[in-house]
Amino acid sequence: MNATAPIRIVEGQAASEHTLRALGSYFSELDHRIDGGFDPELTEVTRPEDVTPPHGDFLLMTDLVTGEVIACGAVRRIDDDRVELRRIWVTPEHRGKGHARTLVRALENKVRSFGAGTAVVSLNPEMTEGIAMFRNRGYEPVESFHEATTASVFLARTL
């Protein structure tokens, strides 16, 4: 892992201006990476209240020195036992430094804090790095857990 500046993970950021900018960059990247493009209107809408306690949470990872947002991710309760990890993204210039793994660990801790035993995630097949990371963390293929999605890869891990 490369040396990195200290980071901070900030909770409760569902409706922040920083989150809206991060999600805009994330959606733009998806539009370039996914065959046929990505239209956020064609996927399940994540409302701020869906990722705000007690239903979920939205986390931003920032550089502690500069305050720059370097990653984001959310959790959303599906039912009593399953919580979905959503909108996980690391800025391109901060990839390869372990930030995604750190963020996913924080999100999995949120899953546990909600009393759920299973974390689930959906991805597009073009997101090969994310699929590999989740598989390396012990996530296994499962059936789709929601209908309104452009994703076709569904993974779960018992925590």
C-alpha positions in Angstrom: 0.0 0.0 0.0 1.2 3.5 -0.8 1.9 6.1 1.9 -1.1 8.3 2.2 -2.1 11.4 4.1 -4.3 10.9 7.2 -7.9 10.4 6.5 -11.2 11.0 8.3 -14.5 9.3 7.8 -17.5 11.6 8.4 -20.9 10.1 9.0 -24.4 11.7 8.4 -23.6 13.3 5.1 -26.6 12.3 3.0 -27.6 15.7 1.9 -24.3 17.6 2.1 -23.0 19.7 -0.8 -19.8 17.6 -0.7 -21.9 14.4 -1.2 -23.8 15.9 -4.2 -20.5 16.8 -5.9 -19.0 13.3 -5.1 -22.1 11.6 -6.5 -22.0 13.7 -9.6 -18.4 12.7 -10.2 -19.2 9.0 -9.5 -22.2 9.1 -11.9 -20.0 10.7 -14.6 -17.4 8.0 -14.2 -20.1 5.3 -14.5 -21.4 6.9 -17.6 -18.0 6.5 -19.2 -17.2 3.0 -17.9 -20.5 1.2 -18.5 -21.3 0.0 -21.9 -24.1 2.1 -23.2 -23.6 4.7 -20.5 -25.2 5.2 -17.1 -28.4 7.2 -16.4 -29.1 7.6 -12.7 -32.8 8.0 -13.5 -32.9 4.4 -14.7 -31.7 3.0 -11.4 -33.3 2.9 -8.0 -33.3 6.4 -6.4 -31.5 6.7 -3.1 -33.3 9.5 -1.2 -31.3 11.2 1.6 -33.8 9.8 4.1 -32.9 6.3 2.9 -29.3 6.7 3.9 -29.9 8.7 7.1 -30.2 7.0 10.5 -32.1 4.9 11.5 -32.6 3.7 7.9 -29.0 4.0 6.8 -26.1 6.4 6.6 -23.9 8.2 4.1 -20.1 8.4 4.7 -17.5 10.7 3.2 -13.8 10.0 3.5 -11.8 13.2 3.5 -8.1 14.0 3.6 -7.5 15.2 7.1 -5.1 17.9 6.1 -6.8 19.4 3.0 -10.4 18.4 3.7 -10.7 17.1 0.2 -13.3 14.4 -0.3 -11.5 11.3 -1.6 -14.2 8.6 -1.3 -17.9 8.1 -0.4 -20.3 5.3 0.4 -23.6 4.6 1.9 -25.6 1.9 3.7 -29.3 1.3 3.5 -31.4 -1.1 5.5 -33.2 -3.6 3.3 -34.8 -5.6 6.1 -33.9 -6.7 9.7 -31.0 -8.9 8.6 -29.7 -7.2 5.4 -28.1 -3.8 4.8 -27.0 -2.7 1.4 -23.7 -1.0 0.7 -24.3 1.6 -2.0 -22.6 4.4 -4.0 -19.1 3.3 -3.0 -16.6 5.4 -4.9 -13.0 6.6 -4.6 -11.6 9.5 -6.6 -9.3 8.2 -9.4 -6.2 10.0 -8.0 -6.7 8.2 -4.6 -7.1 4.7 -5.9 -4.7 1.9 -5.1 -4.0 3.2 -1.6 -6.4 1.0 0.4 -9.1 3.7 0.7 -11.9 1.5 -0.7 -11.1 -1.3 1.8 -11.0 1.1 4.7 -14.3 2.6 3.6 -15.9 -0.8 3.1 -14.8 -1.8 6.6 -16.4 1.3 8.0 -19.6 0.6 6.1 -19.6 -3.0 7.3 -19.3 -1.7 10.9 -22.4 0.4 10.2 -24.2 -2.8 9.1 -23.3 -4.4 12.4 -24.4 -1.3 14.3 -27.9 -1.6 12.7 -28.0 -5.1 14.2 -28.0 -6.8 10.7 -26.0 -9.9 10.0 -25.5 -9.6 6.2 -24.0 -6.9 4.0 -25.1 -6.9 0.3 -23.9 -5.0 -2.7 -24.9 -4.6 -6.3 -22.4 -3.8 -9.1 -22.3 -3.4 -12.8 -20.0 -6.0 -14.5 -17.7 -3.3 -15.8 -16.8 -2.5 -12.2 -14.1 -5.2 -12.2 -12.0 -3.7 -9.4 -14.9 -3.4 -7.1 -16.1 -7.0 -7.8 -12.6 -8.3 -7.1 -12.3 -6.3 -3.9 -15.6 -7.6 -2.6 -14.9 -11.2 -3.6 -11.5 -10.9 -1.8 -13.4 -9.8 1.3 -15.5 -12.9 1.3 -18.6 -11.7 -0.6 -20.4 -14.4 -2.5 -22.9 -14.2 -5.4 -26.6 -14.0 -4.5 -29.9 -13.5 -6.2 -30.9 -9.9 -7.0 -32.2 -8.1 -3.9 -33.9 -5.3 -5.8 -35.5 -4.8 -9.2 -34.9 -1.2 -10.2 -31.3 -1.4 -11.0 -28.9 -1.4 -13.9 -26.6 -3.7 -11.9 -26.3 -7.4 -12.7 -23.8 -8.6 -10.1 -25.2 -9.1 -6.6 -22.9 -10.2 -3.7 -23.4 -10.8 0.0 -21.3 -11.5 3.1 -22.4 -12.7 6.5 -20.7 -10.4 9.0 
